[in-house]
Amino acid sequence: MRMSLCRRVLGCVMIGIMPAAMFAADTGAAMLYTNGTTWLNGAGIPKTSAVFAGDLIQTKEDSVANINASGSSVIVLADSMVEFEGNAVQLEHGGVTVSTSKALATHAGELTVTPASNDWTDFEVKDVDGTIHIAARKGDVLIADETGTTTLPHGQQMTREESSTNKKKKKRAAAAGAAAHGPILDSPYAIGAGIAAAGGITAWVLMRGDDPVSPVKPK
């Protein structure tokens, strides 16, 4: 009986001290740690949050964020937008620094940057003003697009011009920015509609003021 009780207590203690990163690894999610104002799917978040595939992360000019997944860490640089895809990240604009032993890929425009091996690899990808910058900080990386795949050796960097298929990215950035500024009720269209509705109700009340509805004289 005493041994069974000890095992139960030990199990509860282990659950209590289990790191959040282990939870992320077990569920295929990741943990997001922020320093400064960061939006998750258009809403402000506290210092820490779980993220899942399809979540959109956006940092402001004075903030950075860290996506901590199993075997990988992605630093989202200031003024950047990134979509977490589980086994990859999609860079919408800005920059990321990736450290991975799980071959975590980064998509930027039509480029895909992946480690050349499963060894620990550090690389940086930036998408600024229509130009994609890639730097291999530790280990080689592979850069693939519609023309084929090239290898960027350790310690080297290169730039590629972004293709014309960038309209979708800009639409998503604009939509996320609009969502991050507040709920739909704060938009000029919603405010205008509310004012119009209030004005209509007020006019209706004034017109009916001399002939009110009452149980004695129902309408």
CORZI-V915131 format. One record per residue. N is the residue number from 0. PSI is psi in degrees with one decimal (999 if undefined). Layout:
# CORZI-V915131
n	psi
N	PSI
N	PSI
This chain:
# CORZI-V915131
n	psi
0	-45.3
1	-39.7
2	-40.7
3	-41.7
4	-41.4
5	-40.6
6	-39.7
7	-43.5
8	-43.6
9	-40.0
10	-41.9
11	-39.7
12	-42.8
13	-40.0
14	-39.5
15	-32.4
16	3.7
17	126.2
18	152.9
19	-30.7
20	-33.5
21	-37.9
22	-43.7
23	-41.1
24	-40.5
25	-30.6
26	-1.8
27	10.7
28	-168.4
29	167.2
30	139.8
31	124.5
32	132.5
33	152.9
34	96.0
35	-172.6
36	121.3
37	140.2
38	140.7
39	113.6
40	38.3
41	3.3
42	141.4
43	146.4
44	160.1
45	-164.4
46	-30.7
47	141.8
48	148.8
49	145.0
50	149.9
51	166.3
52	132.0
53	-11.1
54	141.6
55	126.0
56	130.3
57	129.6
58	152.9
59	-178.5
60	-25.4
61	24.1
62	157.2
63	163.1
64	157.1
65	118.8
66	115.4
67	103.3
68	175.1
69	113.7
70	6.5
71	149.9
72	129.6
73	119.2
74	118.7
75	113.4
76	171.3
77	146.6
78	53.2
79	159.0
80	128.2
81	138.2
82	125.9
83	128.6
84	14.3
85	-74.0
86	10.8
87	168.8
88	143.7
89	114.2
90	112.1
91	-47.4
92	162.4
93	-137.6
94	157.8
95	149.5
96	122.4
97	131.8
98	119.2
99	146.2
100	9.8
101	17.8
102	37.9
103	127.5
104	159.0
105	126.3
106	134.3
107	110.5
108	-126.5
109	7.8
110	146.1
111	122.9
112	123.8
113	151.6
114	145.8
115	-14.8
116	176.0
117	4.9
118	160.8
119	125.1
120	136.2
121	131.3
122	163.2
123	138.7
124	129.6
125	140.3
126	99.7
127	125.6
128	42.2
129	4.6
130	132.3
131	124.9
132	129.7
133	133.3
134	128.1
135	103.2
136	-38.3
137	118.3
138	163.0
139	153.0
140	153.6
141	135.9
142	115.9
143	140.3
144	-165.0
145	-16.3
146	-12.9
147	-163.1
148	133.4
149	158.3
150	129.6
151	111.0
152	159.4
153	132.5
154	-3.9
155	163.3
156	160.1
157	166.8
158	149.6
159	140.8
160	138.7
161	142.7
162	172.7
163	-10.5
164	64.2
165	2.5
166	-39.1
167	-41.3
168	-45.6
169	-36.0
170	-43.4
171	-38.8
172	-43.2
173	-40.4
174	-42.2
175	-38.9
176	-40.6
177	-41.2
178	-35.1
179	-18.7
180	-4.5
181	168.9
182	169.8
183	-27.5
184	-14.6
185	-3.2
186	154.7
187	-34.4
188	-42.8
189	-40.3
190	-42.8
191	-42.1
192	-38.7
193	-41.9
194	-42.2
195	-42.2
196	-42.3
197	-40.3
198	-40.9
199	-42.2
200	-41.6
201	-45.5
202	-39.7
203	-41.3
204	-41.8
205	-40.5
206	-30.6
207	-1.0
208	-34.5
209	-4.2
210	64.7
211	156.2
212	131.0
213	160.9
214	-25.6
215	-39.1
216	72.7
217	156.2
218	999
